[in-house]
């Protein structure tokens, strides 16, 4: 989120809205463009949440947009992954898990919902499943930075501060602009 204010992610829904106006009569492109407009509307709202004190309005917008997108395309794995993210924000782990698993049914090799499941199981203190999904995600997309965050968090939560330190240091070496591994490394040092 270190550059979320300037990422301009929220321009995508506006671009798809314009594209929809141009293609709404088109039986093939119209519904596809409308789906993307609402999907990206939900993602853009969620990504703005860390930047505001009161997240309720953005969360409401994200829910409204993702449910419209779901009505337009029930088989898109990205919808279920985003639903999982929104349920995680609400601390509704059962529904988050259900939706992440649904995303994997549609795209079994997709590392993002695997990493999200690893994070979810870490939150639930289920280290076995957290490691299992982190390992699966790493096999499918070794460069995904969130997986490294998960490993560092797992080691930290298990009390293996040396391995947590090493993991966060390697993660920082891959991307020294992201705040999260730097923040966690500070907590490791405090412990």
Helices and strands as residue ranges (DSSP letters): G 4-6, H 11-23, H 29-48, G 49-51, H 56-72, H 77-89, H 93-106, H 111-123, H 127-140, H 145-157, H 161-174, H 179-190
